[in-house]
Amino acid sequence: MTRSLQGKVALVTGAGHGIGRASARLMAARGAIVAINDLKEEFVADCVADIKGLGGRAVPVAVNVATREGMREAVARTRETGGRFDILVNNAAWVRYQAVADIAPETVDRMLVIGFKSVIWGIQAAVEAMDGKGGSIVNVASTAGLRSAANSVVYSGIKSGVMGITRAAAAELGAQRIRVNAVAPSAIPTEGTARHRSAERDAKRIAATPLGRLGTVDDIARAICYLASDESDFITGQTLAVDGGVTFSNL
């Protein structure tokens, strides 16, 4: 396996399971020291043990990155452990799908704090920690920000906003040799999405996907690692749809 992240120090938020965990595992396999962030300490400990068992290097950072102070602490602890700070993956999110009439203020507030504000606080803290040496920030958006469905007003709005943050931050931070990109996964089977899935719904998604299958967390992890690595060092401000072609297909 390529060692494209050898010597890099990375923080992955929401890395206790799903896309975040797969990304952290692959980053470690490619040579990075990876700080594992999640709100639940048991998820963090399990992921760290998993990576170490595979011969990788990982450290636990179980703090709440939904606050500016929590994100700054997570980044600072990562930098202190690794002696530098090269990569931030803004993956943490909390999601509820609701019809317009059912959207509650507390739902909007929680989704905005974790899925939108934390991206801003993460970029802010990462810029300081990168200390003028450059680096890569990868934000996890969604194809829901490109093509939406019913019951996703809040989610689609937030993920569209994450794409906007990505472009604006890339334009501002390029002079500091900091690249900012996003990945936009389609519906990916994870522990967190299980309650929204069914055999019938999966079959419809597969039928609408040119590549004829659902994506996996490893598909997204590979894209994240590519954008995090120097292999993509002339790419910034982009949102990469990792969706088997479904977003731009009329199947």
Buried (B, 14 or more C-beta within 10 A) or exposed (E): EEEBBEEBBBBBBBBBBBBBBBBBBBBBBBBBBBBBBBBEEEBBBBBBEBBEEEEBBBBBBBBBBBBBEBBBBBBBBBBEBBEBBBBBBBBBBBBBBBEEEEBEEEBBEBBBBBBBBBBBBBBBBBBBBBEEEBBBBBBBBBBBBBBBEEBBBBBBBBBBBBBBBBBEBBEEBBEBBBBBBBBBBBBBBBEBEEEEBEEEEBEEBBEBBEEEEBBBBBBBBBBBBBBBBEEBEEBBBBBBBBBBBBBEEEE
